[in-house]
Amino acid sequence: LFDQAPGRLSLSGRLLLGGVPSTEDTSSLAVTSSFSGCMRDVAYGNQPLSLSSPVSQQDFYYNQCLTLSIAGAYFLGEGRASYSLGSIINTVSLSFKTTQQSAVLFHAPDSSNPSMRELALFLFNGKLLLTAGSGSQTTSFAV
C-alpha cells in the first residue's frame, strides 16, 4: 500500500467524494451510506482539489455549501463526485458539516492494482474512521 518513501501512499485511479457507486465492490467498506451535507477545502497530496470540476457527479452541487459566498459542495445523500487522482498521496484533508452519524466522506480505490489498495474516510456512529488496505489486509484507525 505504501511506496518506498515513508508516509506516501501510492494509489492511482479516482477519488470518490460523498459516496460510492452501486456498481463498486463495497465489501471492504465499513459504511456505504452516501454523504448528506457540505464539504469544502478538499486537498490531496498538498494540492487543492477543484470541487467545481469533477470527472463525473450525481446529486452533487458545487458552490451551494452554507452560503454562495463560501466555495464548497453540497451532497444530497444519494450521490457522489468523482475526481482523477494522482499516483502519490501524502496528505488528504477536507472540511465538512453534516448531521449524519454514518456516511462515506471519501473513497480512493486503486482500480489499476489487482490487490485493490484503497484509502477511505467515513463517519461511523458519529466518529471518523480512516481505513487503508490492500485486499484482505485492511487497517482501520479512529481519527
N, C-alpha and C positions, 0 to 999 in steps of 0.2 A: 504494500500500500504506500509506503514512504520510499522516496528515491534515496540516492546516496547522500544528499545534503540533509543534515538534521533539520527537522521541523518543516520540511517541504513535502507536500502531498502531490503525487503525480496522478492526475486524472485527465481524461480527455473526453470530449462529448458535449454535454449540456448541463446547465444549471436550471433546475425547475424551482420556481418560487411559488409558494402558496398551495401547492398540491401536486398530485401525481396522476397521470392519465390512467384510465381504467385498463388500458392495454399493457401497462407496465407490470413487471413482476414485483409485487409488493410483499412477498413472503418474509423478507428480512427487515421490514419496516415496523417499528413499534406502534405507529399511528398511521392511518391512511386518510383521515378526515381532512378535507380541504380547509384552508385558512379563510377566515372571515374577519376583515379589519384593514387597517392601514399599515403600510410598510414603506420605509424610506431609508436613505443613506446606505444603500447596499453597495458593498465593495468586496472584491476578491483579489488576492494577490496584490494588495495595496492599490488597486485600480478601481475607481468608482464605476459602478455598473450603470449604464444609461437605461433607466427603467422605461423610458419612452420608446425604446427600440427593441422589443422582444422579437425573437425569431417566429414565435407563434404565441397565441394567447387565447384564453377562454374565460369569460366572466371576470375581466380584469380591466380597470380603468385607471389610466395614468393621469396625474395631476388633479386628482379629486380626493386627496388624502387630507383630512382635517379641514383645511381651507384651500382655496385655489392659490393662495399666496405661498403655500408650502409644497414644494415638489415632492411627490410621492406616488404611491399606487394604492388603489382600493380594490380589495378582493371580496367577492360576494359570497364566498363559502362553497362554491361549486366549481371553481376553475383554477387556473394556474397561468403562469407566464414562463416561457422557455427562452433561455439565452445561450449563445455559443460560449464555450468555456475554453480557456487557455489550458495548456498542458501542465503548468506548475502552479500550485496554490500554496501560499504560506500563511495567509490570513483570510478569514471571511468575517465580515461584520455587517450588521444591519440594525435598524431601529424598527420597532413595531408597536402597535396598540390594538388590543382585541379584548373581548370579554370571554372568549373561548377558553376552556380548560385543556383541550387536546386538539392539536392540528399540526399539519406539516408546514414548517416555515420554509425550508429548502431541502432539496434532494439533488445530489450531484452523482449520478451513476456513471461509471466508465464503461459505456457500451462497447468500446473497441477492445476491451480486455476480457478474455474468456473466463477469468476468475471473478469477474464482476466486482471490482473495487468500487467503493462508494463512501460518500460522506453525507450525513443528513443531520438536520436540526429540527427538533419537534418541540411542541408543548405537549407534555404528558401529565395529566392530572394536575395541571397548574404549575408544573416545574419544567425548566428547559432540560432537554435530553439531547446530547450530541452522540451520534454513532459514527464509527469509522470501521470499515472492514473490507474483507476480501473473502467472498464466498461464505462458508460456514464459520469463518473466524472473524466475528464482529465484536467490537468492544464498544460499550456504552459508558458515557460519563454524564452525571448530573451536573449541570452548569449553574 
